């Protein structure tokens, strides 16, 4: 069984959180390459097979530029926090049409004590939010099976960090899933312990997560007229 990340991966990210400055990062860039980016690229390569079993329309792309990995550099142009680097490494397994239209993605996040796997659509614009909410209202049975099946909810939580104070207008208050329509992000996720991220069960664990998340992602794709 293969391992990807190790103690040095988390050590680098902890140190980056303490020394978040360009000079420090450049002096330790090889540690980033050896213990964070390169292992993540290998993981993305090995996830291609499991992902294809879930859907042929999503991609796990290990390229350094233009692939699944997010840049470690932060975009600080409009941010009050000017720290130049993220203290985590993330990657999205994206839909093949995601560069043309809004689409859900699977997401992997490496961060000491805060790693997780998730899937869904994050910060969609207002028209996309409306489409998803209307689809849930029009297809409540499918939403119940996709987002509220007992096995699914035992494994995943729905993101509730950013929600409307009140349900959106135009939906009856007695609707079974009226609270779900308050979500701004339609995301399911679960934490992954450091021991799993560093251990030999990571690939098999993510394989199970991708399969378990498939009905939820299928539903979101259907709401946006995307293939799954």
Secondary structure, DSSP 4 states (H G I P E B T S, - for coil): ------HHHHHHHHHHHHS-SHHHHHHTHHHHIIIIIHHHHHHHHHHHHHHHHH-TTEE----SSSSSBPPSB---TT-S---SB-SSEEEEEEETTTTTS---EEEEEE-TTT-EEEEEE-S--HHHHHHHHHHHHHTHHHHHHHHS-HHHHHH-EE--SSB-SSPPTTS-TT-TTTTGGGBSSEEEEEE--HHHHHSTTHHHHHHHHHHHHHHHHHHHHHHTT---
